Amino acid sequence: MPNIKSAMKRVKTNNKKHAANSSRKSTLRNQLKSARLAIESSAADAAEKVKIATVALDVAASKGLIHKNKAARNKSRLVNALNKMA
């Protein structure tokens, strides 16, 4: 633990941010997994789950949680898999 007051505060804020980002990333991963599983099982709500995952990817990219190119790549793969299913 640092001795300087501002460094101590920085450690606290970094820990808070880390916890929040970890939670958001986990939620994003769960939504992506749900969409992939819906596509693989040819579920009726696959299009809806892909839409939810797409929105989540856009939000994550806009907040800086993931890179915008990664979001675009994941969205492209989801939509291509959805189109192959149909």
N, C-alpha and C positions, 0 to 999 in steps of 0.2 A: 504494500500500500504506500502511495506517495506521501510525502510530508507537506507539500505545498497545497494550499487550500484550493486553488483553481484546478490542480491536477486531481485532487480527491473528487471534486465535483465532476470532472470529466470522466473519471472511472465510473461514477454512479450513473451518469447519463448514458454512457456507452453500454452499461449493463442493461439499462431499461430498454434502449433501442434494440439491443441484441435479442432480448426476450420477445419484444413486439415483432421484430422481423422474422424470428424463428417461427412464431405462431402463424404469421401471415403466409410464410412460405409453405408451412405444413398444410394449411388450408388450401392453398393453391394446388399443391401436389395431390391432395385428396380429390379435388374437383377434376383434375386432369385424369386421374386414375378412374374415377367414376365414369367420365365420358368415354375413355378407351374401353372399359369393360362393357358399357352399353353398346358400343359399336361392335365389339367382338361377339356379343350375344344376340345381336340384331334386335335389340329392345325397341319397343315402340316409342319410347321417350328419348332415344339417342340424339335426335336433332336438338331437343330442348337442353339436354345435358351439354352438348357441344357448344350451344349458344351461351350457356352459363359459364363454361370454362373459357370461352373466348373473351367474354367481358372481364372475367377475373384476370386473364393474361394482360389485357389492355390496362387495367387498373394497376397491376403489379409493375408493368413497364413504365407507366406514367409516374408512379411513386418512387421509381429507382430501385425497386426490389430485385428486378431482373433486367437484363439488357433488352432494348427494344427489338434487336434482331432475333434474340432467343424467343421472344413472344411471337414474333412474326413466323418463325420457323415452326413453333409448336402449333400455332393456329392453322398454318398451311397443312401440316401433317394430319391434324384432326379432321379438317374439312375434306381432304383427299380420301382419308379412310372412310368417312361418312358417305362420300359419293360412290366409292367402290362398293359399299354395303348395299346401296340402293340400286 
